């Protein structure tokens, strides 16, 4: 029985093309900058995002952390969303390891940060306060695509206030595909962009930080400090190249499957889901607390994995087909039909 895993798009397995590329990868010592496949991945990433340089790192958490450490010094501050990954779900790394103070603000319903609230959060320039240096945005945010018009406004705002602008773009390619624009059209408004190869793009490992040559030079040092310097890393970078060259446009399939999943689940009386809220590859379903664990157990028995909770996030990805979506909807209906 096939397992249909909807817990995250991080669960994808490398495709046969990725495995072949990994097996045949030409490698060198990347700590010395001598791995040709890593160098090719970094050059390809910078080209796609329209930046001067890029850096391959082991994880999305480390990618954002080296960005924050490269933008900020001890005693500095970054402004960030209350539910943002860089603040809430990365172990407090900026504060723990960089002595960088976070200033969290509530997201708006579209995943943006109200710029008037951001302006009010910027600290006065005196010794009583941390120095506000950086504004962090996230796209996609909870599956929502932050509007390009807002990003342009945020970029101009950051420049006026002397702030750098970083994007946690773990799923920025999902956002670009949804907007039907090249990803560079979005990336051009940021001083740095982090994106994951190991989510919707389907590679087994890795993220990339893109920015200016000066920023990436600082990030390279911080990657080493954080233990992220890998040796013959071209074996991993090869899968990332396959992902960038072959898996970007196909993200639209994940979006379509998510919408189909939402449409199907919306017909189940005991679930609350709004298909109109589905923009990319995430579906959020409200479930009565009494049903959460029994439903998850029932689905697991039928080869379907979900992250159980009152509000459950279901994520489509490379390994979830249209037929799988139909099977999932059927099993949800089967569960609630039991009475």
HELIX and SHEET records of a PDB file:
HELIX    1   1 UNK A    9  UNK A   11  5                                   3    
HELIX    2   2 UNK A   16  UNK A   24  1                                   9    
HELIX    3   3 UNK A   30  UNK A   32  5                                   3    
HELIX    4   4 UNK A   36  UNK A   49  1                                  14    
HELIX    5   5 UNK A   60  UNK A   71  1                                  12    
HELIX    6   6 UNK A   85  UNK A   88  1                                   4    
HELIX    7   7 UNK A   93  UNK A   98  1                                   6    
HELIX    8   8 UNK A  115  UNK A  121  1                                   7    
HELIX    9   9 UNK A  148  UNK A  160  1                                  13    
HELIX   10  10 UNK A  172  UNK A  179  1                                   8    
HELIX   11  11 UNK A  183  UNK A  187  1                                   5    
HELIX   12  12 UNK A  213  UNK A  225  1                                  13    
HELIX   13  13 UNK A  234  UNK A  246  1                                  13    
HELIX   14  14 UNK A  251  UNK A  266  1                                  16    
HELIX   15  15 UNK A  275  UNK A  277  5                                   3    
HELIX   16  16 UNK A  289  UNK A  301  1                                  13    
HELIX   17  17 UNK A  322  UNK A  337  1                                  16    
SHEET    1   A 2 UNK A   4  UNK A   5  0                                        
SHEET    2   A 2 UNK A 304  UNK A 305  1                                        
SHEET    1   B 7 UNK A  53  UNK A  57  0                                        
SHEET    2   B 7 UNK A 207  UNK A 211 -1                                        
SHEET    3   B 7 UNK A 192  UNK A 196 -1                                        
SHEET    4   B 7 UNK A 164  UNK A 168  1                                        
SHEET    5   B 7 UNK A 131  UNK A 138  1                                        
SHEET    6   B 7 UNK A  76  UNK A  81  1                                        
SHEET    7   B 7 UNK A 101  UNK A 105  1                                        
SHEET    1   C 3 UNK A 271  UNK A 272  0                                        
SHEET    2   C 3 UNK A 282  UNK A 287 -1                                        
SHEET    3   C 3 UNK A 311  UNK A 315 -1                                        
END                                                                             
